Amino acid sequence: MIDILKELWLFLRVRKKLWMTPIIMVMMILGGLLVLAQGSVVAPFIYTLF
């Protein structure tokens, strides 16, 4: 996992695409939130956000 993040960071830095960093971070947070809430009791409350 660390290697993937390191490689992504190097790609963004070399290609001057640092403006994509916040977009990727938000997508990762939302994806993680949905995965964690999939079987949780909190799921109905999280799905009301969307």
C-alpha positions as CSV (number, residue, x, y, z in Angstrom):
1,M,0.0,0.0,0.0
2,I,2.8,2.4,0.8
3,D,4.5,1.6,-2.5
4,I,1.3,2.6,-4.4
5,L,1.0,5.9,-2.6
6,K,4.7,6.6,-3.1
7,E,4.5,5.9,-6.8
8,L,1.3,8.0,-7.1
9,W,3.0,10.9,-5.4
10,L,6.1,10.6,-7.6
11,F,3.8,10.5,-10.7
12,L,1.9,13.6,-9.6
13,R,5.1,15.5,-8.8
14,V,7.0,14.7,-12.0
15,R,4.0,15.3,-14.3
16,K,3.2,18.6,-12.5
17,K,-0.3,17.3,-11.6
18,L,-0.3,18.3,-7.9
19,W,-3.7,20.0,-8.4
20,M,-5.2,16.5,-8.6
21,T,-4.1,15.7,-5.0
22,P,-7.2,17.1,-3.3
23,I,-9.5,15.3,-5.7
24,I,-7.8,12.0,-5.1
25,M,-7.8,12.5,-1.4
26,V,-11.6,13.2,-1.3
27,M,-12.3,10.2,-3.5
28,M,-10.3,7.9,-1.2
29,I,-12.0,9.3,1.9
30,L,-15.5,8.8,0.4
31,G,-14.6,5.4,-0.9
32,G,-13.3,4.3,2.5
33,L,-16.4,5.7,4.2
34,L,-18.7,3.8,1.9
35,V,-16.7,0.5,2.4
36,L,-16.7,0.9,6.2
37,A,-20.4,1.7,6.3
38,Q,-21.5,-1.1,4.1
39,G,-22.3,-3.5,6.9
40,S,-22.5,-1.0,9.7
41,V,-25.4,0.2,11.8
42,V,-24.4,3.7,10.9
43,A,-25.0,3.1,7.2
44,P,-28.5,4.7,7.0
45,F,-27.1,7.9,8.5
46,I,-24.1,8.0,6.1
47,Y,-26.3,7.4,3.0
48,T,-28.4,10.4,3.9
49,L,-25.4,12.6,3.3
50,F,-25.5,11.7,-0.4
